[in-house]
């Protein structure tokens, strides 16, 4: 059964740890993340971008796959299925398809329009018991073709959006999606502290979790970050393990070309990456 992310994130905020959102791209990804969450006894959020949604044949296909896996693998830890960086239309489509959590990214709209659209979604999500993530101040890097530079959100705007009744808030604090450049200035903890002060108990979300140094991750959690998104790191680990398998010629010996064998090292690499992150975030044994 899928659950809203609300309870798991409120517990994380109170307990000073964070729940990982790990983006899924296919069956291997989903299975690796679910099994690791179960083994670590950790709550988990499966993230789906709109691009990945199209790739996996639509949101209903994804809901069917995830629910089927939870049942077949006997997953008992809390699992939220979450739309990552959703458009207004995408958020509505995921709500209709059976997602348990959605993000509406209205950060590129003027604040008034972001508030109006977020308010409509708050009302719909409240009725259905679905968690809703909003964003203020665009997160840098590339996300489905939109490139941002890693801006910092305005704490007053964060309070305005938090007060609408969203479940969690993503606020830009100099973080970016993808690999961090060599000249990256780091996270802005002054801004994070100010946002945390204004938004009180609201669980805060850190996007672009790949490549942020461990001490910064821990400091961000201590300042109210309760959800951390990881995507690129799993992709890099999967690609490196698959490359090694092929470069070692294993696909050419026996039935090594069988996709179940070919993708197995990448699958294991995702599992170990997710486990490392759950340990770092402090969510192990918090299910």
Backbone as a ProteinNet text record, in pm:
[ID]
protein_1_A
[PRIMARY]
XXXXXXXXXXXXXXXXXXXXXXXXXXXXXXXXXXXXXXXXXXXXXXXXXXXXXXXXXXXXXXXXXXXXXXXXXXXXXXXXXXXXXXXXXXXXXXXXXXXXXXXXXXXXXXXXXXXXXXXXXXXXXXXXXXXXXXXXXXXXXXXXXXXXXXXXXXXXXXXXXXXXXXXXXXXXXXXXXXXXXXXXXXXXXXXXXXXXXXXXXXXXXXXXXXXXXXXXXXXXXXXXXXXXXXXXXXXXXXXXXXXXXXXXXXXXXXXXXXXXXXXXXXXXXXXXXXXXXXXXXXXXXXX
[TERTIARY]
83.2	0	87.1	48.8	121.5	67.7	156.8	113.7	158	89.1	130.2	265.1	341.2	471.9	458.9	337	316.3	368.7	321.1	357.4	507.3	561.4	704.6	793.1	750.7	833.2	815	694.9	675.3	757.7	762.9	844.6	994	1033.5	1174.5	1214.5	1124.9	1153.9	1169.4	1077.3	1082.6	1204.7	1242.9	1354.2	1489.7	1494.6	1621.2	1693.7	1615.7	1676.4	1602.5	1640.9	1574.3	1536.6	1428	1386.3	1437	1494.6	1544.9	1435.1	1435.4	1355.5	1452.4	1428.8	1513.7	1430.7	1477.1	1400.3	1409.7	1298.2	1296.1	1289.1	1347.5	1350.8	1298.3	1294.7	1248.4	1225.4	1200.6	1172.4	1291.2	1411.6	1530.6	1547.8	1532.5	1547.8	1450.4	1324.1	1217.5	1239.9	1271.7	1293.3	1413.5	1521.3	1642.7	1613.9	1540.4	1513	1417.3	1312.7	1217.3	1283.3	1363.7	1429.9	1526.5	1599.3	1695.6	1622.2	1510.8	1432.3	1385.6	1339.3	1293.3	1408.3	1523.1	1640.8	1690.8	1679.7	1727	1617.3	1496.4	1382.3	1364.3	1366.5	1358.6	1237.2	1169.7	1067.1	1135.6	1061.7	1124.3	1022.5	1074.1	990.2	1045.6	960.1	999.6	961.2	1059.2	1034.3	1020.3	927.1	906.5	899.8	993	984.6	884.6	838.6	742.7	807.1	936.7	1007.9	1014.5	1045.8	1049.8	909.9	809.5	670.6	635.8	676.7	653.3	731.1	856.4	943.9	886	826.4	771.6	625.5	581.9	446.8	334.8	358.4	249.2	236.4	164.9	156.4	79.4	-19.3	-96.5	-9.6	76.4	169.8	260	308.1	400.5	328.9	208	131.3	110	74.9	53.9	180.1	294.2	422.2	461	452.4	495.1	405.4	274.3	182.2	203.6	225.8	251.7	378.1	482.7	609.8	598.1	528.5	511.4	446.4	349	277.8	366.8	428.7	506.6	633.1	698.3	823.1	795.9	668.2	627.4	696.9	681.4	740.5	645.9	696.2	610.6	648.8	761.8	800.4	712.8	697.3	614.7	678.7	598.2	644.7	550.8	607.5	528.6	573	476.5	506.4	478.2	582.2	581.5	618.1	539.2	573.9	678.3	789.8	900.2	891.7	897.6	892.9	777.1	657.7	540.5	490	434.9	358.9	220.1	140.9	4.8	-75.3	-65.7	-138.7	-82.7	50.3	115.2	71.8	62.3	21.7	-120.6	-209.8	-348.8	-354.7	-272.6	-270.9	-222.7	-122.3	-70.3	-169.6	-239.3	-344	-449.5	-489	-591	-540.5	-409.7	-353.5	-330.2	-331.8	-314.7	-181.7	-107.8	13.8	-28.1	60.5	25	84.2	162	229.2	263	251.5	289.5	366.5	450.4	514.7	460.4	418	385.6	497.3	569.9	679.9	630.5	583.9	537.8	641.7	768	872.5	902.3	866	894.1	780	669.3	559	584.1	518.5	519.8	459.3	501.3	460.4	307.5	235.8	88.3	28.5	80.3	27.5	67.7	190.4	237.9	142.1	106.4	16.7	-123.1	-176.2	-311.8	-319.7	-222.7	-223.7	-196.4	-105.1	-74.2	-196.9	-271.2	-391.8	-493.5	-513.1	-608.3	-566	-435.4	-385.3	-389.5	-367.3	-376.5	-515.8	-616.4	-754.8	-781.9	-737.1	-759.7	-683.9	-559.1	-475.5	-527.7	-576.3	-630.2	-748.6	-836.9	-956.8	-915.6	-810.9	-770.5	-662	-610.3	-505.7	-371.7	-342.5	-216.6	-124.7	5	96.7	136.4	160.6	191.5	319.1	410.7	535.3	528.1	568.1	573.3	718.4	745.9	883.1	883.6	982.3	1003.5	1149.9	1174.4	1312.8	1366.9	1397.4	1429.1	1559.8	1560.7	1680.2	1768.1	1898.8	1986.1	2004.5	2078.8	2106.6	1994.7	1998	1897.4	1795.4	1668.3	1559.7	1461.3	1459.7	1371.9	1381.8	1504.3	1525.1	1527.1	1486.5	1487.7	1617.4	1696.6	1825.2	1817.6	1851.7	1854.2	1994.1	2028.3	2165.9	2189.5	2089.8	2110	2079.5	1960.5	1921.8	1887.6	1878.3	1830.3	1688.7	1602.2	1462.6	1449.9	1343.3	1312	1235.3	1289.1	1221.6	1076.6	1045.8	907.9	814.3	865.6	785.4	765.6	868.5	857.1	745.8	738.6	633.8	495.6	483.9	355.2	306.6	397.7	360.3	336.9	422.3	405	268.8	227.4	100.3	-22.9	-3.2	-116.7	-161.2	-76.8	-113.2	-49.4	62.9	134.1	199.1	239.2	297.5	445.3	515.3	659.4	699.4	812.1	853.3	996.9	1013.2	1147.2	1186.8	1298	1342.9	1487	1513.7	1649.3	1743.6	1854.3	1956.1	2095.4	2098.3	2225.1	2252.1	2154.3	2170.9	2134.8	2191.7	2161.7	2140.9	2070	2050	2172	2199.5	2310.6	2442.6	2553.5	2685.8	2716.8	2778.6	2814.4	2943.7	2947.7	3071	3180.6	3305.5	3420.6	3413.4	3352.2	3350.1	3221.8	3147.9	3021.7	3047.9	2964.7	2987.1	2939.3	2864.8	2812.9	2672.8	2613.6	2478.1	2481	2374.7	2365.2	2284.4	2356.7	2290	2220.3	2265.2	2196.8	2055	2042.8	1910.4	1826.5	1886.6	1813.3	1762.9	1848.9	1810.5	1693.6	1698.8	1592	1459.8	1470.2	1349.8	1289.7	1376.1	1332.2	1259.8	1314.2	1254.7	1114.6	1101.2	972.7	867.4	912.2	815.4	788.4	856.6	825.9	840.5	728.7	731	731.7	723.3	715.4	841	826.2	943.9	999.6	1129.7	1194.4	1261.7	1268.4	1319.7	1446	1546.7	1672.2	1679.7	1669.4	1684.5	1832.6	1867.8	2007	2100.3	2060.6	2140.1	2269.7	2287.9	2409.5	2527.6	2631.5	2755.2	2765.4	2663.2	2675	2756.5	2863.3	2946.2	2864.7	2908.4	2832.9	2809.5	2910	2893.5	2785.5	2776.2	2670.7	2532.5	2524.6	2397	2350.8	2445	2409.8	2368.2	2437	2402.9	2264	2236	2105	1993.5	2017.2	1917.1	1895.2	2003.8	1991.8	1912	1905.7	1833.4	1693.3	1643.1	1503.6	1479	1586.1	1565.1	1525	1409	1355.2	1340.2	1365.1	1354.5	1469.5	1543.1	1657.3	1642.9	1651.6	1631.1	1763.3	1765.9	1885.2	1843.9	1913.1	1884.3	2014.2	2091.6	2212.2	2307.9	2322.4	2419.5	2385.8	2257	2215.1	2239.3	2215.9	2238.5	2386.4	2472.8	2617.9	2665.6	2614.9	2655	2608.6	2484.7	2428.4	2510.6	2543	2617.3	2757.9	2824.9	2962.6	2966.4	2869.2	2867.2	2834.5	2744.1	2706.7	2825.1	2892.8	3010.9	3117	3141.5	3244.4	3209.4	3083.5	3036.1	3065.3	3035	3055.6	3204.7	3277.4	3421.5	3498.1	3448.4	3510.5	3471.2	3387.1	3347.4	3248.2	3185.2	3094.4	2967.4	2931.8	2813	2838.9	2966.4	3002.5	3024.9	3024.4	3048.1	2917.1	2891	2768.7	2645.2	2554	2429.7	2441.7	2563.4	2588.5	2515.2	2462.5	2387.4	2243.6	2198.7	2061.9	2044.7	1940.6	1926.4	1922.4	1872.7	1869	2010	2102.1	2242.5	2313.9	2285.5	2350.1	2320.2	2196.4	2155.7	2177.6	2216.1	2231.8	2338	2457.9	2556.8	2508.1	2437.9	2383.9	2278.9	2196.7	2093.5	2157.7	2264	2334.5	2399.6	2448.5	2512.7	2411.3	2289.4	2183.5	2154.8	2143.3	2114.3	2219.4	2346.6	2449.3	2451.2	2420.9	2414	2299.2	2183.8	2065.8	2092.4	2155.5	2186.2	2278.1	2381.6	2474.7	2398.7	2307.8	2232.1	2138.9	2073.4	1981.8	2059.3	2180.7	2264.5	2304.4	2343.2	2383.7	2266.9	2147.6	2030.6	1973.5	2011.4	1964.3	1827.6	1781.7	1646.7	1642.8	1759.9	1765.1	1693.6	1611.4	1531.4	1431.2	1390	1290.8	1154.4	1140	1012.4	901.3
-120.1	0	125.8	220.8	347.7	440.6	520.4	616.3	756.8	853.3	993	1011.2	1110.5	1134.8	1217.5	1260.9	1354.2	1300.3	1181.8	1128.9	1098	1036.3	1000	1124.2	1234.3	1356.1	1433.4	1429.7	1494.9	1423.9	1289.1	1212.5	1243.1	1257.3	1286.1	1424.4	1521.5	1658.1	1658	1589.9	1585	1506.8	1404.2	1317.6	1358.6	1472.7	1526.3	1427.4	1362.9	1283.8	1319.7	1259.2	1288.9	1159.4	1165.1	1051.9	1078.8	977	993.3	977.3	1067.5	1045.1	996.8	877.3	819.9	808.4	873.4	872	736.8	694.6	566.4	589.3	497	507.2	382.2	270.9	144.6	41.8	-83.4	-188.8	-213.9	-223.2	-251.1	-145.8	-19.9	92.8	79	56.1	49.9	-65.8	-181.7	-301.4	-282.8	-225.5	-205.3	-112.7	-6	92.7	34.4	-34.4	-93.2	-199.4	-286.4	-391.7	-332.4	-228.3	-165	-98.7	-32.5	31.1	-74.1	-188	-295.7	-350	-374.1	-427.7	-329.9	-199.6	-96.7	-56	-112.3	-75.4	77	132.9	278.1	316.6	427.4	480.9	527.9	534.9	575.4	646.6	737.3	807.3	775.1	721.2	694.4	817	879.6	999.9	966.2	1033	1014.5	1152.3	1181	1307.7	1289.8	1399.3	1387.6	1316.9	1341.2	1273.5	1123.2	1082.8	939.3	879.3	959.3	913.7	876.2	960.3	930.4	805.6	799	686.6	553.2	554.4	430.8	408.4	469.4	446	502.2	613.3	682.1	646.9	733.3	724.4	601.3	558.4	441.1	314.6	307	193.9	189.4	307.6	316.5	276.3	326.6	291.7	140.2	81.1	-64.2	-141.3	-97.8	-164.6	-153.4	-33.4	-11.3	-87.9	-80	-152.6	-303.6	-351.8	-494.3	-539.9	-456.5	-491.1	-491	-392.4	-384	-513.3	-560.3	-682.7	-805.9	-816.5	-935.6	-949.3	-834.6	-838	-830.6	-821.4	-810.8	-692.6	-576.3	-453.3	-398.3	-386.2	-339.2	-199.8	-145.8	-9.8	91	213.9	313.6	355.6	351.9	391.1	497.2	611.4	714.9	717.4	729.6	744.5	889.1	959.6	1106.3	1159.7	1253.3	1322.9	1428.7	1425.8	1519.5	1634	1757.4	1876.8	1873.9	1851.2	1841.8	1976.7	1976.4	2091.2	2082.1	2184.9	2184.5	2068.5	2051.9	1943.1	1807.4	1798.2	1672.3	1630.2	1727.9	1697.9	1641.5	1703.7	1654.9	1513.3	1488.5	1355.9	1248.6	1282.1	1184.9	1159.4	1262.9	1247.1	1148.5	1167.5	1080.2	937.3	921.6	788.7	707.3	774.2	699.9	720.8	826.6	860.7	900.5	881.4	916.3	1050.4	1111.1	1237.1	1306.4	1438	1511.1	1637.6	1678.4	1808.1	1895.6	2014.1	2114.8	2217.3	2228.3	2324.5	2450.1	2545.1	2672.5	2781.8	2740.4	2839.4	2933.9	2893.1	2979.9	3078.9	3063.9	3159.3	3278.1	3393.2	3500.6	3444.5	3493.4	3435.8	3429.5	3529.6	3529.8	3408.9	3379.6	3267.3	3133.7	3127.9	3007.6	2979.2	3084	3070	3024.7	3083.7	3049.7	2902.4	2858.2	2719.7	2621.1	2658.8	2572.7	2556.6	2666.2	2662.6	2563.3	2565.7	2471.1	2327.2	2300	2163.6	2123	2218.6	2190.2	2136.4	2202.6	2161.3	2020.2	1992.4	1859.3	1751.9	1780.9	1682.1	1655	1758.5	1741	1645.5	1661.6	1576.4	1430.8	1410	1274.4	1214	1291.5	1240.6	1221.2	1308.2	1301.7	1414	1385.3	1491.3	1577.6	1704.7	1802.1	1878.4	1878.2	1954.7	2075.4	2190.6	2312.6	2360.5	2447.7	2499	2651	2709.6	2854.4	2877.4	2958.2	2985.1	2866.1	2883.4	2764.5	2700.3	2566.4	2488.3	2490.4	2507.5	2517.3	2387	2393.6	2273.9	2247.6	2130.2	2098.4	1999.4	2031.9	1943.2	1939.3	1829.8	1816.5	1938.2	1979	2084.6	2226.3	2244.7	2379.4	2395.4	2498.2	2516.3	2636	2613	2720.3	2729.8	2843.5	2865.6	2838.2	2793.3	2768.1	2890.4	2946.4	3068	3035.9	3141.5	3125.1	3180.9	3107.1	3148.7	3262.4	3339.4	3447.4	3385.6	3396.2	3334.7	3380.1	3507	3555.8	3488.2	3466.4	3395.1	3249.6	3192.4	3054.4	3045	3144.4	3144.4	3155.7	3240.8	3258.4	3124.6	3049.8	2921.4	2814.8	2813.9	2716.3	2734	2859.2	2889.6	2845.3	2806.4	2759.8	2619.8	2552.6	2418.8	2306.3	2335.7	2227.1	2136.4	2016.2	1920.6	1947.8	1980.7	2003.6	2109	2173.3	2286.7	2269.8	2280.4	2280.9	2426.3	2464.4	2603.2	2603.8	2684.5	2693	2754.4	2684.5	2739.7	2724.7	2746.3	2734.8	2594.6	2504.1	2364.9	2353.8	2255.3	2235.6	2087.4	2062.7	1924.6	1880.1	1749.9	1697.7	1709	1702.7	1709.5	1854.4	1874.1	2009.7	2053.9	2179.3	2227.1	2249.6	2253.9	2269.3	2400.3	2503.2	2635.6	2660.2	2551.2	2566.8	2626.5	2722.6	2797.1	2721.6	2613.5	2539.7	2584.8	2515.8	2550.6	2677.6	2756.7	2879.5	2850.6	2827.2	2787.6	2904.6	3028.5	3145.6	3153.5	3132.4	3135.5	3018.2	2898.9	2782.3	2807.4	2864.3	2895.2	2993.2	3094.1	3195.4	3134	3045.2	2978.5	2889.4	2815.4	2722.4	2798.2	2913.7	2995.5	3043.9	3083.6	3137.3	3027.7	2905.8	2801.4	2702	2716.5	2636.8	2487	2415.1	2268.6	2210.3	2294.8	2246.8	2167	2040.4	1967	2033.9	2057.4	2121.9	2015.9	2045.1	1948.4	2002	1915.6	1951.1	1875.2	1950.2	1888.9	1887	1801.6	1798.4	1741.8	1628.8	1569.1	1503.7	1485	1419.4	1514.6	1474.3	1553.2	1659.5	1672.8	1765.8	1693.7	1757.6	1690.2	1646.4	1535.6	1474.9	1571.4	1652.3	1744.1	1848.3	1891	1987.1	1922.5	1795.7	1721.9	1716.2	1680.2	1667	1800.9	1907.1	2039.9	2081.7	2051.2	2085.5	2012.6	1885.6	1808.1	1871.3	1916.4	1978.3	2108.8	2171.3	2298.1	2278	2154	2133.9	2063.9	2024.1	1948.2	1805.3	1760.8	1630.1	1535.9	1587.8	1506.8	1547.9	1449	1477.5	1394.7	1463.5	1397.1	1351.1	1225.6	1166.5	1102.5	1138.8	1079.1	1051.1	1157.3	1144.6	1039	1034	941.5	795.3	762.7	626.1	599.7	699.7	683.8	659.4	736	720.4	583.4	537.9	407.4	295	306.4	206.7	201.1	318.3	325.2	267.1	299	251.4	99.2	42.2	-102.9	-175.1	-116.6	-176.9	-169.7	-54.2	-36.8	-141.9	-164.1	-259.5	-401.1	-437.3	-569.9	-593	-491.3	-503	-499	-406.7	-395.3	-520.6	-590	-716.5	-832.3	-803.9	-905.6	-1008	-977.1	-1076.4	-1098.1	-998.4	-1014.9	-1112.6	-1144.7	-1232.9	-1376.8	-1402.3	-1540.4	-1603.2	-1725.2	-1797.2	-1716.2	-1708.4	-1633.2	-1492.1	-1441.2	-1310	-1195.9	-1219.7	-1116	-1104.9	-1204.3	-1202.3	-1073.2	-993.3	-864.5	-878.9	-994.4	-1012.6	-1022.1	-1075.8	-1082.1	-949.1	-893.3	-768.6	-652.5	-648.6	-535.9	-562.3	-687.4	-721.5	-637.9	-616.2	-535.4	-391.9	-334.5	-199.4	-195.8	-299.2	-314	-315.7	-394.8	-402.4	-268	-197.7	-66.7	35.7	29.2	118.8	85.9	-43.8	-85.1	-30.3	-44.9	1.7	154.4	223.4	370.8	415	352.2	388	359.2	245.8	209.6	314.6	354	458.5	585.7	624.9	748.8	736.7	622	603.9	611.2	557.2	564.5	708.8	780.8	921.5	1008.5	984.2	1065.1	1031.5	914.1	876.3	808.6	758.5	700.6	549.7	487.4	342.4	310.4	208	165.1	269.5	359	460.4	431.3	314	280.4	264.3
0	0	0	-81.5	-85.8	22.6	81.2	182.8	144.4	198.6	184	253.9	211.4	274.7	402.7	433.8	546.1	679.1	717.7	849.7	858.4	754.4	758.8	768.6	704	707.2	837.7	894.1	1024.7	1131.5	1123.2	1217.6	1197.7	1071	1039.8	1093.1	1072.7	1120.1	1272.6	1341	1487.7	1536.5	1462	1503.4	1449.4	1375.9	1321.7	1228.8	1140.9	1033.7	905.1	793.8	667.3	596.5	521.4	438	296.8	234.4	98.3	-5.2	-103.1	-224.5	-330.7	-380.8	-484.4	-611.2	-717.1	-841.4	-910.7	-969.6	-1040	-1191.2	-1264.4	-1410.2	-1479.8	-1408.8	-1467.3	-1356.7	-1395.7	-1298.4	-1205.1	-1262	-1179.1	-1070.3	-1111	-1018.5	-901.2	-936.3	-836.3	-739.6	-795.5	-714	-620.7	-672.5	-591.5	-473.3	-498.2	-393	-288.2	-333.2	-239.2	-151.1	-211.8	-133.4	-31.8	-71.5	20.5	136.7	107.8	214.1	314.9	263.9	351.3	435.7	371.2	442.3	548.8	518.7	614.2	712.4	695	778.1	778.9	657.7	641.7	558.5	595.6	505.3	376.7	267.4	141.1	52.8	-30	-127.3	-266.3	-352.2	-491.1	-573.4	-635.5	-714.7	-862.4	-928.6	-1072.2	-1136.9	-1226.8	-1300.4	-1414.4	-1470.4	-1581.5	-1700.7	-1721.4	-1829.9	-1807.6	-1683.6	-1650.3	-1658.8	-1627.7	-1637.4	-1781	-1875.9	-2017.9	-2058.3	-2013.8	-2049.7	-2002.4	-1884.1	-1827.1	-1864.9	-1976.2	-2031.9	-1946.4	-1880.9	-1812.5	-1664.9	-1594.9	-1448.9	-1400.9	-1476.9	-1433.8	-1438.2	-1540.1	-1550.4	-1426.4	-1386.5	-1272	-1142.3	-1123.2	-1002.6	-996.6	-1109.7	-1114.8	-1080.7	-1137.6	-1112	-964.3	-908.2	-769.8	-672.1	-692.6	-602.8	-613.5	-735.3	-755.6	-685.6	-692	-626.5	-475.3	-421	-275.3	-225.1	-299.5	-261.4	-280.9	-398.9	-433.7	-348.4	-318.6	-241.2	-90.6	-54.1	85.9	155.2	94.7	149.8	256.2	378.8	488.9	539.2	492.8	535.2	459.6	514	443.9	310.2	204.1	70.5	14.4	-24.2	-92.8	-239.5	-328.9	-471.7	-507.9	-551.2	-554.9	-693.3	-741.6	-866	-834.7	-907.5	-883.6	-984.6	-936.5	-1023.3	-1121.3	-1066.2	-1152.7	-1199.8	-1321.3	-1369.7	-1304.2	-1322.2	-1266	-1326.3	-1458.5	-1527.1	-1485.7	-1473	-1433.2	-1293.6	-1202.9	-1065	-1064.7	-1143.3	-1148.7	-1208.6	-1310.6	-1375.1	-1277.2	-1195.9	-1098.1	-985.6	-944.5	-842.2	-894	-1019.9	-1080.1	-1099.9	-1122.8	-1150.2	-1022.4	-906.4	-781	-710.3	-746.8	-671.1	-529.4	-432.3	-294.5	-252.8	-344.9	-313.6	-445.4	-448.9	-570.5	-534.3	-627.2	-614.6	-726.3	-688.7	-789.8	-785.5	-894.6	-901.2	-972.5	-893	-949.5	-934.4	-912	-880.2	-997	-1119.8	-1235.6	-1261.7	-1186.7	-1199.4	-1106.4	-1133.3	-1033.1	-903.5	-788.1	-659.3	-645.2	-698.7	-686.2	-757.8	-879.4	-957.3	-894.4	-842.8	-771.4	-654.8	-581	-465.1	-508.4	-615.1	-660.1	-701.9	-781.7	-830.4	-714.9	-625.6	-510.9	-422.2	-402.1	-317.4	-371.9	-503.8	-565.7	-538.5	-552.5	-532.7	-385.2	-294.5	-150.2	-118.1	-171.9	-144.7	-196.4	-318.9	-378.1	-299.9	-265.3	-194.2	-53.5	13	148.5	149.9	51.8	43.4	21.6	-59.1	-97.4	-7.1	88.5	177.7	108	10.7	-65.2	-16.5	-3	39.9	-80.1	-53	-158.5	-124.6	-218.9	-204.7	-296.6	-243.8	-324.8	-331.4	-427.2	-441.3	-449.9	-383	-389.7	-424.8	-528.1	-569	-645.6	-773.9	-854.9	-810.8	-815.9	-782.4	-906.3	-889	-1005.6	-1079.8	-1189.4	-1269.6	-1367.1	-1429.6	-1530.9	-1477.2	-1496.1	-1454.5	-1569.6	-1643.3	-1759.8	-1852.6	-1882.6	-1981.7	-1926.9	-1800.4	-1741.6	-1662.9	-1697	-1629.2	-1534.8	-1408.2	-1308.5	-1249.2	-1190.1	-1145	-997.2	-924.4	-782.3	-699	-719.6	-648.2	-503.4	-423.6	-287.2	-278.7	-211.1	-198.1	-97.3	-113.1	-19.4	98.4	221.3	337.7	356.7	322.3	336.8	237.1	114.4	13.7	57.7	119.2	169.6	272.8	360.4	463.6	399.7	296.9	228.4	170	108.6	46.5	154.2	257.1	367	434.4	449.3	516.1	436.4	311.4	229.9	272.7	351.2	397.3	317	248.6	179.3	283.7	242.2	337	358.7	249.5	258.6	156.1	184.1	101.2	53.1	-79.3	-138.5	-157.9	-98	-109.6	-159.8	-259.4	-312.2	-209.2	-182.2	-89.8	-153.1	-286.3	-358.5	-408.9	-391.9	-437.6	-585.2	-653.6	-795.6	-825.9	-935.8	-981.9	-1062.1	-1059.8	-1140	-1065.6	-1140.9	-1078.2	-1041.1	-926.2	-883.7	-952.7	-1002.1	-1064.9	-961.4	-1006.7	-915.9	-837	-895.5	-830.1	-750.7	-718.6	-643.4	-505.6	-467.6	-341.7	-217.4	-234.2	-118.1	-81.4	12.6	56.3	141	130.1	209.8	336.4	446	570.7	639.7	611.3	668	613.7	482	419.3	470.6	480.5	531	673.3	755.5	894.2	899.1	812.7	809.2	760.7	660.1	607.5	716.3	784.3	888.8	1000.7	1034.9	1140.5	1102	974.9	926	908.3	873.5	836.8	949.5	1062.3	1181.9	1163.1	1181.2	1177.1	1036.2	935.2	796.7	757.9	715.4	667.1	540.9	539.4	423.9	337.3	207.4	110.1	44.9	38.4	-28.5	-160.3	-268.9	-402.1	-439.1	-533.2	-580.2	-476.2	-414.4	-305.8	-350.9	-481.2	-532.2	-527.6	-454.9	-457.5	-349.9	-264.8	-151.5	-44.1	7.3	108.7	230.6	291.9	402.5	518.8	551.2	665.3	635.7	508.6	470.8	477.9	437	444.2	590.5	679.3	821.6	881.7	840.8	892.5	841.8	714.8	657.2	733	767.3	843	980.1	1042.6	1176.5	1170.1	1050.9	1034	974	976.7	937.3	804.9	733.9	610.1	647.2	596.9	634.6	515.7	395.9	273.2	181.7	133.9	45.8	-81.4	-195.2	-323.6	-384.8	-425.4	-487.3	-619.5	-725.9	-855.8	-931.7	-956.8	-1039.6	-984.9	-852.9	-791.8	-823.3	-819.8	-854.8	-1003.3	-1086	-1229.8	-1259.1	-1193.6	-1215.1	-1168.4	-1053.1	-999.3	-1091.6	-1140.8	-1231.9	-1361.1	-1416	-1541.9	-1526.4	-1415.4	-1393.7	-1380.8	-1308.3	-1288	-1419.2	-1496.8	-1626.1	-1723.2	-1724	-1809.6	-1776.3	-1648.6	-1606.7	-1653.1	-1638.2	-1679.9	-1829.1	-1909.6	-2054.4	-2088.3	-2024.3	-2052.6	-2012	-1909.5	-1868.1	-1959.8	-2059.6	-2156.7	-2103.6	-1990.1	-1928.6	-2010.3	-2090.9	-2175.1	-2290.3	-2312.5	-2424.5	-2381.3	-2251	-2207.5	-2160.8	-2205.6	-2169.5	-2203	-2107.1	-2127.4	-2068.7	-2068.1	-2009.1	-2074.9	-2195.2	-2267.2	-2217.1	-2140.1	-2085	-2004.2	-2034.3	-1963.4	-1811.8	-1763.7	-1618.3	-1561.7	-1641	-1597.5	-1624.4	-1740.7	-1783.7	-1688.2	-1637.7	-1552.1	-1403.9	-1369.1	-1226.6	-1153.9	-1211.9	-1138.5	-1114.1	-1211.7	-1194.9	-1085.3	-1081.2	-978.2	-839.2	-823.6	-694.1	-659.6	-761.9	-739.1	-688	-740.6	-690.9	-544.7	-514.7	-376.7	-279.8	-315.6	-219.8	-208.8	-318.7	-312.6	-222.1	-238.1	-157	-9.3	18.8	158.5	223	148.7	198.7	232.8	143.9	164.7	285.1	298.8	413.3	545	544.2	665.1	693.2	588.1	602.9	649.8	593.7	627.4	765	819.5	951.6	953.6	837.6	831.5	856	874.6	899.6	1032.4	1029.8	1147.4	1196.2	1104.3	1141.8	1077	1017.1	949.9	1052.8
[MASK]
+++++++++++++++++++++++++++++++++++++++++++++++++++++++++++++++++++++++++++++++++++++++++++++++++++++++++++++++++++++++++++++++++++++++++++++++++++++++++++++++++++++++++++++++++++++++++++++++++++++++++++++++++++++++++++++++++++++++++++++++++++++++++++++++++++++++++++++++++++++++++++++++

